[in-house]
Amino acid sequence: MTIADELRAAADKVAPPPVARPSLADQYPDLDACYAQIFRDAAETCDVVTRHGIEVDERADWLVPTLAAARKINGGKP
């Protein structure tokens, strides 16, 4: 399982994917849906990095808190 897969799995457990990408500031009164979108955005970022031949560093500052939360939700390592 890739880091992006972990993030998407956590997002799916928190809230279903939206039909269209909403604005986080305007259209997310539901905190769970907002958090799920943050997981999905991080997963897409991991995909882009990987597509460019760069290995995703799970210790990267931009990824650490989101990945830690995803792993807790998924019941895996913290």
C-alpha positions, 0 to 999 in steps of 0.5 A: 500500500502506498502513502497515497493509498493510506491517505485515500483509505482514511478519507473514505472512512471519514467521509464520502468523496464529493461529486465536485471539488468544493471550496474548503472555506465556503462549502464545508460546514462538516469538519469530517468532510473537510478533513477527508478532502485534506487526506485526498489532496495529500494523496493526489500530491503524493501521486504527482510526486511519484509520477515525476520519479521522486520517492515520497518522504513520509517525514516531509514537513507537509506530510507528517501530520496528515499521514499520522492522522490517516494511519490512526484512522486506518488502525495502522502505525502512528 
